[in-house]
């Protein structure tokens, strides 16, 4: 069976007031920041099946194996992914998502401590990990993973912050994961007079023009962060983390235990079904540097390896990723029907134009911004129309 979805919009402070309406036609009658559109069965924002007026979670629970398929039902016991549209007007927090085992440990620990799931100081809201894929709809600015260590050293040499000279010298003596961990920890835990001195010395470089391209870009990001979050240690993050600017149609993958921050733009975001976030800065929300450090892998990532290399197939583009929780394709729909064979429960969203989805017994028309759920008991369906369809499955 296939069902059109009614989805939840999350009104977080960093969200855009216009992106979801201008790009996908969603109303914003109360002029609120519309940060995320959630498509899936996560309890913090569960979709509804429009025709049946029940939640997707209820529908899956009542018909688990026929809806999810035997493999997914046996392995995951739930819809294993969450599909979002993310519209960032201002930067999101610097954050890390824990791996599966640490999520389970942290969830049980905070339950035993009596921390409510809705509490502001709750880190672990479920038992799952949260690897992510981001597909840019507009130009999408982000930070993802640690820069190569020699690049970090070069940036700190250019942007000379005298108060941090000993910390940078220590990284030069130990240019490895332990040295990187020490510098990152020291930056995130700066306090009192040393913190004030570091941020003041950093700000002296904002108007410089005699620097490398990497340094100029890092300082541009840092100054933007400082304007929005004055006094926040996170303004140093662009010197440590890779800056990525995706063009529309480009995508990147974010591993668990990798520090990152989304800065600006609108994108599709697909992740394992989890809401576990450990934050370290650029946010008014709960910050837990100790937990973030414990759940971070201190390994550099080469900037050129951050963008995914799509595989062009007949009628669609496939983005290969290193996890089983979800898969992601973009279909360029034409009037010539294209048949897709299902192997699990799927969510489709029309991101441009319009399209019709037809199974053996049903036909649903999708306009831009609309989405539907395909149950695994529909062995195949056809797409036709004049738009683009984003497909998520596992």
Secondary structure, 3 states (H helix, E strand, C coil): CEEEEECEEECCCCEECCHHHHHHCCCCCCCCCECEEEECCCCCCCCEECCCCEEHHHHHHHCHHHHHCHHHHHHCCCCCEEEEEEEECCCCCEEECCCHHHHHHHHHHHHHCCCCCCCCCCCCCCCCCCCEEEEECCCEEEEEEECCHHHHHHHHHHCCCHHHHHHHHHHHHCCCHHHHHHHHHHHHCCCHHHHHHHHHHHHCCCCCCCCCHHHHHHHHHHHHHHHHCCCCHHHHHHHCEEEEEECCCCEEEECCCCCEEEEEEEEEEEEECCCCCEEEECCCCCCCHHHHHHCCCCCECCHHHCECCCEEECCEEECCCCCCCCEEEEEECCCCCEEEECCCCEEEEEEECEEEEECCCCEEEEECCCEEEECCCCCEEEEEECCEEEEEEC
